[in-house]
Every structure is written in C-alpha cells, then in structure tokens.
C-alpha cells in the first residue's frame, strides 16, 4: 500500500469514481456534451438510444451499473481523473 499526502493508505488501482453527471460538472460541461465526448473517445457507444460501455471504457476504469430509475438501462461510474 501507498500513503497519500494526508497520510491515508491508498492503492494505485483504486481511483475515486464519479457518476456521469458529476464528471460533466468536473469538466464544466453538460451531460449530453459529456456523452458526445465519451463516444468520440471510444468509451461509450449509442445503440438505439441507449448508451453502452465499450471495452475501451472498461479498460479506462469505467463501470456500468443497473439504473434503478430507468429499467433496462445503466448508469456509469468513471475514474475521477478520466482524460477527455
């Protein structure tokens, strides 16, 4: 284990994860623009109006989770340091 500047034990493989909405806020953009950037970067695909996480997205550290509010759809968690 490694220690960060606050003396907390960290692991290089465990970055903080953000929802797409919070990632958009971090990048000072709206959600739709963020999704366009994620598609252009190859992290997401738009399949018949549903967003699908790609292998590149998974390799970048993203996760798809079932959306409890929209049946049959996912929401995404992204590394907080994801470069776009």
C-alpha positions, 0 to 999 in steps of 0.5 A: 500500500501507498500513503497519500499526502494526508497520510491515508493508505491508498492503492494505485488501482483504486481511483475515486469514481464519479457518476456521469453527471458529476464528471460533466460538472468536473469538466464544466460541461453538460451531460449530453456534451459529456456523452458526445465526448465519451463516444468520440473517445471510444468509451461509450457507444449509442445503440438505439438510444441507449448508451453502452460501455465499450471495452475501451471504457472498461479498460479506462476504469469505467463501470456500468451499473443497473439504473434503478430509475430507468429499467433496462438501462445503466448508469456509469461510474468513471475514474475521477481523473478520466482524460477527455 
